[in-house]
Amino acid sequence: MEIREVLALNLRSLRQAKGLSQEELAHQADIDRTYISALERSVYNASIDVVDRLARVLGVEAAELLRRPQSNSKLDSRDNP
């Protein structure tokens, strides 16, 4: 899974868990709503500054937005050291 896909999945999941719409998140992070949408669809690469702003609004560390999902498969662990 590419890092953009990881960010997209984590961003959407954390945003929804906080009960925020894309527009609310965008407003609080001072980012355009269409940019949030594009990030959640893996269209754009986010800068480290944008990742930090999103993380702050979501109440998590920036690394949490970039954390790959854990896999129990040995095959997956060989592909993603």
Backbone hydrogen bonds, N-H to C=O, Kabsch-Sander energy under -0.5 kcal/mol:
donor,donor_aa,acceptor,acceptor_aa,energy
5,E,2,E,-0.5
6,V,2,E,-2.0
7,L,3,I,-2.7
8,A,4,R,-2.3
9,L,5,E,-2.5
10,N,6,V,-2.6
11,L,7,L,-3.0
12,R,8,A,-2.2
13,S,9,L,-2.3
14,L,10,N,-2.8
15,R,11,L,-2.5
16,Q,12,R,-2.6
17,A,13,S,-2.3
18,K,14,L,-1.6
19,G,16,Q,-1.1
20,L,15,R,-2.4
25,L,21,S,-2.5
26,A,22,Q,-2.6
27,H,23,E,-2.5
28,Q,24,E,-2.4
29,A,25,L,-2.2
30,D,26,A,-0.7
30,D,27,H,-0.8
31,I,26,A,-2.7
35,Y,32,D,-0.7
36,I,32,D,-1.5
37,S,33,R,-2.2
38,A,34,T,-2.1
39,L,35,Y,-2.4
40,E,36,I,-2.3
41,R,37,S,-0.9
42,S,39,L,-1.4
43,V,38,A,-2.9
44,Y,38,A,-0.5
51,V,47,S,-2.3
52,D,48,I,-2.1
53,R,49,D,-2.3
54,L,50,V,-2.6
55,A,51,V,-2.4
56,R,52,D,-2.4
57,V,53,R,-1.9
58,L,54,L,-2.3
59,G,55,A,-1.0
59,G,56,R,-0.6
60,V,55,A,-2.3
64,E,61,E,-1.4
65,L,61,E,-0.7
65,L,62,A,-1.1
66,L,62,A,-0.7
66,L,63,A,-0.8
67,R,63,A,-0.5
67,R,64,E,-0.6
77,S,73,S,-1.7
78,R,74,K,-1.4
79,D,75,L,-1.4
80,N,76,D,-1.8
